[in-house]
């Protein structure tokens, strides 16, 4: 994918507003203030594609970005205690409806702060992904805060912790230094290309069925 070819599409606060499926979707999930916006900006080599807020719980919508031939889907952050109960229920319903819909999700990136053990909310999200069989990888954020001597051990610790939930890969990243960004980009690119290939095969099968559209020249 060409990560420089990126633009903000829209923010959606209600499930009924979500656009129909089309491009493969890379989904970003994580607790409030874990660094989702910063990571998206770094992946796309932009400073303000995704707005970075110093206030946890600020993003209350699902934000869509067109990145070359895919969509980046930024889910609302979870786990901020000061959010009103009614607002939290709306967020929960919005996320549940997103995952319940048959969308072309290529991969979910679950963000975890590498400096701390996963919180109860993080573990609940990991269990949610396992239960619903959502394909996901983990991006460990804020790796620039670790000593270099800690990085390999931290990555392996999280890999062992996340494996029972069905995690496909763990990548240590830093939106400040760029650590791990090329590896994460390659992981996302592979997932998108696999999804596009599957879409193409599905279209070929549809065209081969009675009543389907014939291929050009047939």
N, C-alpha and C positions, 0 to 999 in steps of 0.2 A: 504494500500500500504506500501511497505517497502521503505521508503524515503532514506535509506542509500544505496539503490541499484540504483545509478544514474550515468549517464555518458553523456558527450557532444557528439552529433551526427554530426552536421554540421551547417554552416551558409549559408543562401541563400539570394543573393542580387537581384535576378530576379524571377518574378512569375513563369517563365517557369522551374525554377530549383526546385520548391517545390516538396517534395516527395508525393507519393500517400497516401491516407488515410489508416488507419489500426487501430492502437491503439487509444483509446480515448485521446483527446487532451485537456489539461488545458492551456489556453492562458493568457498571462500576458501583460497588456496594461497600459501605463501611460506616463506622460510628461517626458522629459529628466531630469535626475538627481533626480527622485522621489524615487529611491531605488529599482528598479526591480531586478537587479542582486544581491544585498545584500539580498533581501527577498528570492529569489530562493536558494541562498547558505544556508540561515538559515533553510529553509524548509527541505533541503536535508542534513543538518548537515555537510556541507562542507565549506571550506574557499575560494576556488577558482574554484568551478565548473563553475560558471558564472563570467566572468571577470568584475570587478568593475572599472569604469573609473571616474576620477575626472573632466573630460571634458564633459560638456553637449553635446548631439548630436553625441557622439562618435559611438554608435551602429547604423549602417546603414543597418543592415541585420535582417532577421528573423532567430533566433537561435533555433534549436531543441535540446532537451535533452531527453534521455530515462530515465524515472523514474519508475522502476519496470514494471508494465503492462500498463503504460500510457506514453504520450509524454508531456513535458512541452514546450510550444511554446512562446518564448520571442520576442514580436514585437518591432520594432524600436521606440524609444522615440519620442514624438512629442513636438512642441512648442518652439524649440530653434531658436531664431530669426536670428542667424548668419549663419544658413545653407543656402547655395545658392538656388535660386529659382528652378533651374533644378534638384538639388538633392532632394529638398522637393517634387517635382512632382513625382520623381521616388519612393520615400517612399510612397507617397499617392497611386500610382498605385499598388505598391507591397501589401500594406495592403488591398486595395479594391479587388484585385484579390484573396487574401487569403480568405476573407470573402465571396466572390462570389462563391467560389468552394464548392461543397457538401462534406465537411470534417466532421469527427466524433468528433466535438467539444463537450466536456462534460460540460465545464463551462469556462467563461472568468473572470479573476480577474482584476478589474480596480483599479489601485493604485492611491490614493489621499494623499497628504501631510496633515496630521491632523492639522497642525499649521496654515493653511491658507484656506480661502474660495476657492472653485474650480475656476480655471482660465477660461477665455473664451474658451481656447482650451480644457480644461477638460469638460466643459459643452457641447461643440460641439461633443466630443467623447461620452458622455452620451446620447446625442440626436441621434447620429449615432447608438448606440447599441439599443436604444428604437425603432428607425425606422425599423431597420433590424431584430428586435425581437431576439437579441442575449442574451442568458441566461447569466447573470453575477452577481457577488458579488463584493463588494468593500472592499479592504484592505487599512485601514488608516495607513500610514507609519510614522515613526519617533515619535512614541508615547512616547519614553523615554524623549523627549524634553518637554513633558507636566508635570505639577504637578499632583500628584495622584488625587487631589480634582477636577481636570478638566476633567479627563478621561471619566467618565460616561456621563457627559453633552455633551462632544464633540462627543462621539459615537452616542448619541441620536440625536444630531443636524444634523449629516451627514446622519443618517438613515432617518430622515424626509425629508431632501433635496433630497436624491437619490431615494426615493420611487416612485415618479411620472415617473421615467425613467424605472421602472420595476426591480429595484435592488432586489435581493433575500435575501441578508444578508449583514451586515456591521460588519467588525472585526477590532478592534484596534490592531495594531501590532508594534513591534519594532525588527529590525534585530540585535540591540545591546543587549537588555536585554532578548529577547525571548518572550516578552509579546504577547499573542494572537496566537503564533505559533501553539500550539497544537490544538486550536479551528479551525484555518484555515486549518491545515492538515486534521482534521476530515471532514470539509466541502468539501475539494477536494476529499478525499477518498470516501465519499458518492456519489459525482457526478460521479466519475469514475466507481464505482460499478454499479450504475444505468445505465450508458452508456454501460457497458459490458453486463449487463442483457438484455438490449434492442437489442444489437448486437446478442446475443444468440437466442433471440426470432425470430429475422429476419432470422437467418440461419435455424432455425427449420421450419419456414414457407416456405422458399425456398425449403427445402428438401421435403416438403409435396406437392409441385406443380408438375404437369406433366413435366417430363424432368429434375427434380431436382435430386440431389444426394441422394441416399437412406442412411438411418442411418446404422451404423455398425450392422451386424447381421440380416438385413431385406432383 
